[in-house]
Amino acid sequence: MKITYIGHSGFLVETKDCYYIFDYYKGELPALDANKPVVVFCSHFHHDHFNPEIFEMLRRMGMKAQAVLAKDISRNQYPTDIEVIKACPDQVYKLDNGAVISTLRSTDSGVAFIVKTPEGTLYHAGDLNDWVWNGEPEADNRQMTHRYRKEIDKIRNTRLHVAFVPLDPRQGEHYKDGMLYFLKNVDCDSVYPMHYWNKPDVIQKFTTEFPEYQSYIKNTEQTKGEEV
């Protein structure tokens, strides 16, 4: 399995038989083998997670695409000739290639994805995170943390190979909350921070503050076709 960071929360995962693209926003794709199918995942409608240009890019590359799109993405936002699974929270779907998708409910919009492939299980959080903000009412922040932990607890017994998890510096001192709870409660080999708004120093900040997780956290910015 190969991982390539595209940008923001966007990743390309290549397995022996398929490509999986998650939450394309902007950036270049590497050369792809047109003999392999590609599945495009979009966790929700926010512009920094869903850009319909991805379908035209793949078309120009001669790729045959299938899509798994959160239900909140409008039908007029993607080509009519694309085979689409509309994903709702807490559901299970099966792809043409046999991969099995499970979903969680986001704490913002849309869903998070768990994708079981023959080469390992992937997790893409989308905007499922512990979105605690300084200045927000304490009751609202407590409710946010409760909602986040409730979703993550659903995958406590799921063995993950790779996970893509938000680490957002805009949250100030709370930037670490969602990532820490995930790392403490989910068994995962490799975790790629994302959604850090072009401030990759937050990755080094996290591993410096929590060196016990350094072996799990990958340098997302340097991930270009990395074998995992």
C-alpha positions in Angstrom: 0.0 0.0 0.0 1.4 3.4 -1.0 0.3 6.8 0.5 0.6 10.1 -1.2 -0.3 13.4 0.4 -2.1 15.7 -2.0 -2.9 18.7 0.2 -4.9 19.8 3.3 -7.0 16.7 4.0 -6.5 15.1 0.6 -4.7 11.7 0.2 -4.1 9.1 -2.5 -3.9 5.5 -1.4 -2.7 3.0 -3.9 -3.2 -0.8 -3.4 -2.4 -3.6 -5.8 -5.8 -3.4 -7.5 -7.2 0.1 -6.9 -6.6 3.7 -6.1 -8.5 5.5 -3.3 -8.6 9.3 -3.3 -9.9 11.0 -0.1 -11.2 14.6 0.2 -9.5 16.2 -2.8 -9.4 20.0 -2.4 -6.5 21.1 -4.5 -3.1 20.0 -5.7 -1.5 17.7 -8.3 -2.1 14.0 -8.7 0.9 11.8 -9.6 0.7 9.7 -12.8 -1.9 6.9 -12.4 -2.2 3.6 -14.2 -5.4 3.8 -16.3 -5.8 0.0 -16.0 -6.6 0.4 -12.3 -10.0 1.6 -11.1 -10.1 4.7 -8.8 -12.6 5.4 -6.0 -13.1 9.0 -4.9 -14.2 9.6 -1.3 -15.6 13.0 -0.2 -16.6 13.2 3.5 -18.8 16.3 3.2 -19.6 19.3 1.1 -17.2 21.9 2.6 -15.1 23.4 -0.2 -11.8 22.3 1.5 -12.9 18.7 1.4 -14.9 18.5 -1.9 -13.8 19.8 -5.2 -15.7 18.4 -8.2 -12.7 19.2 -10.4 -11.2 15.9 -9.3 -13.6 14.1 -11.6 -12.4 16.1 -14.7 -8.8 15.5 -13.7 -9.3 11.8 -13.6 -11.2 11.9 -16.9 -8.3 13.6 -18.6 -6.0 10.9 -17.2 -8.2 8.2 -18.7 -9.3 6.8 -15.3 -12.5 4.9 -14.6 -13.9 6.4 -11.4 -16.5 5.4 -8.8 -17.4 7.8 -6.0 -18.4 7.6 -2.4 -19.9 10.9 -1.4 -21.5 12.1 1.8 -25.2 12.6 1.5 -24.8 16.3 2.0 -23.1 16.8 -1.3 -25.7 17.9 -3.8 -26.4 15.8 -7.0 -25.7 18.8 -9.2 -22.1 19.0 -7.9 -20.7 16.0 -9.7 -21.0 14.4 -13.2 -24.1 12.4 -13.9 -22.2 9.5 -15.5 -20.2 8.7 -12.3 -21.3 5.7 -10.3 -22.0 7.1 -6.9 -22.7 5.7 -3.4 -24.3 8.3 -1.2 -22.9 7.8 2.3 -24.9 8.3 5.5 -23.6 7.9 9.0 -23.5 4.5 10.7 -23.9 2.6 7.5 -21.9 -0.2 5.7 -21.4 -0.2 1.9 -19.5 -2.6 -0.4 -17.5 -1.4 -3.4 -17.3 -3.2 -6.8 -13.8 -4.4 -5.9 -15.0 -6.0 -2.7 -13.7 -3.3 -0.3 -16.1 -2.6 2.6 -16.8 0.9 3.8 -18.2 1.8 7.2 -19.1 5.3 8.2 -19.2 7.4 11.4 -21.1 10.6 12.0 -19.0 13.7 11.8 -19.0 16.3 14.6 -19.1 18.9 11.9 -20.7 17.8 8.6 -21.0 14.5 6.7 -19.1 11.4 7.7 -15.8 9.7 8.5 -14.8 6.7 6.5 -13.4 3.3 7.5 -12.4 1.4 4.4 -11.4 -2.3 4.7 -9.3 -3.4 1.7 -7.4 -6.7 1.2 -4.1 -4.8 2.1 -5.3 -3.2 5.3 -8.0 -1.0 6.8 -8.0 2.8 6.3 -9.6 5.5 8.4 -10.2 9.0 7.0 -11.8 11.4 9.6 -13.0 14.1 7.3 -14.1 16.7 9.8 -14.7 14.3 12.6 -12.7 15.9 15.4 -13.0 17.3 18.9 -13.7 20.8 17.8 -13.2 22.6 21.1 -12.6 26.4 20.7 -11.5 28.9 23.3 -14.3 31.4 23.8 -17.1 29.0 23.1 -19.6 28.2 25.9 -18.2 25.6 28.2 -21.3 23.5 27.8 -21.0 23.5 24.1 -17.4 22.4 24.3 -18.2 19.6 26.7 -20.9 18.4 24.3 -18.5 18.5 21.4 -16.0 16.3 23.3 -18.8 13.9 24.3 -19.9 13.6 20.7 -16.4 13.1 19.3 -15.5 10.4 21.9 -18.8 8.6 21.3 -17.9 8.2 17.6 -14.3 7.2 18.2 -15.4 4.6 20.7 -17.2 2.8 18.0 -13.9 1.8 16.4 -12.0 0.9 19.5 -12.0 -2.8 18.4 -11.2 -2.0 14.8 -7.6 -2.8 13.7 -6.4 0.1 11.5 -3.5 0.1 9.2 -3.5 3.8 8.2 -5.4 6.8 9.6 -5.8 10.3 8.5 -6.7 12.5 11.5 -7.1 16.3 11.9 -4.5 18.3 13.8 -5.7 21.9 13.5 -3.5 24.7 14.9 -6.4 27.1 14.8 -7.7 25.5 18.0 -4.9 26.8 20.1 -4.2 24.7 23.2 -7.0 22.3 22.1 -5.3 21.4 18.8 -4.2 18.1 20.3 -7.4 16.9 21.9 -8.9 14.9 19.1 -5.6 13.4 18.0 -4.7 12.4 21.6 -8.0 10.6 22.2 -7.7 8.8 18.9 -4.2 7.6 19.6 -5.0 6.5 23.1 -8.1 4.5 22.1 -7.6 3.2 18.6 -5.1 0.5 17.4 -3.4 2.0 14.3 0.0 1.4 12.7 0.5 4.8 11.0 -1.3 8.1 11.6 -1.0 11.0 9.1 -2.0 14.4 10.5 -4.1 16.6 8.2 -6.3 19.7 8.1 -3.5 21.9 9.4 -4.0 24.7 7.0 -0.5 24.9 5.6 1.1 25.0 9.0 2.9 21.7 9.1 5.0 22.8 12.1 2.1 21.6 14.2 3.1 18.0 13.5 6.6 18.6 15.1 4.9 20.5 17.9 2.7 17.5 18.7 5.5 14.9 18.6 7.7 17.1 20.8 4.9 17.4 23.4 4.0 13.8 23.2 7.1 11.8 22.2 5.4 8.5 23.2 3.5 8.7 20.0 6.3 9.7 17.7 6.7 6.2 16.2 3.0 6.3 15.0 2.9 9.9 13.6 4.1 10.4 10.1 5.4 13.5 8.5 2.5 14.2 6.1 4.4 16.8 4.1 7.0 14.2 3.1 4.5 11.5 2.1 4.9 11.0 -1.6 4.3 7.4 -2.5 5.4 6.1 0.9 5.0 2.3 1.4 3.2 1.3 4.5 
